[in-house]
Amino acid sequence: MPSIVAFKVAKNSTSSSLASAINNSVGTLTVATGDGANFPATADGDFWVSIDSEILLCTSRTGDVLTVTRAQQSTSGAAHDAGAAVELRITAEAISEMQDEIKHGVLEGWALDDALNPSLGTLPANAFVYQVDIWVEEVFNFGNVDDSMTVGYDGVTDAYVTTGLDLHTAVIREQVNEAHARAGATLGTVDSTARAVEIYVTGTGAAPGTGKVYVALHYIVATSEPA
């Protein structure tokens, strides 16, 4: 399956103070009694905190005790006095991660029936499709010996995945990668038009085939073309 970026957790008005002093390398710290609950729970994910000019990554919290990785984002580990402010922060790196993901995107969905053409969503204008991953969770039934699929949009149904991907004999749980560009195809070129992307499943058997095929179409939104 495609990887998903896990953004650091944010929470409004989250701050406390050190219950006791720490040196420049210790991996745990304790905040003021009862204030740990102000910070995200371990299950919510990692989050950034700052103490003075040092940025720390908190990877776990048990009560008022935070487990941290020191000296993050080009800051230096330093000793901090009891009472120093411990504050959850949205940092420059967190903003950069979000900006990168805005430029990158994934349209994804399942094909479950060869009588349907499921939508993957809208590909924005000026998008560059650089990879399509296909995950065969369950082959289509044996009644349709010619079940196959493409990925594209109205008028160019094989724009991103070529014809001939056989859903009848595909190996279960085998990932198919259509990352290579094809001459004349939309895959591998910047498309100035927004597209309604669909999975196109065809079958010539006696009855509609049923199966489970997951498709993830990866794209980048191009910057404006230089004058």
Secondary structure, 3 states (H helix, E strand, C coil): CCCCCCCCCCCCCCEEEECCCECCCCCEEEECCCHHHHCCCHHHCCEEEEECCEEEEEEEEECCEEEEEEEECCCCCCCECCCCEEEECCCHHHHHHHHHHHHEEEEEEEEEECCCCCEEEEECCCEEEEEEEEEEEECCCCCCCCCEEEEEECCEEEEEEEEEEECCCCCCCCEEECCCCCCCCCCCCEECCCEEEEEEEECCCCCCCEEEEEEEEEEEECCCCCC
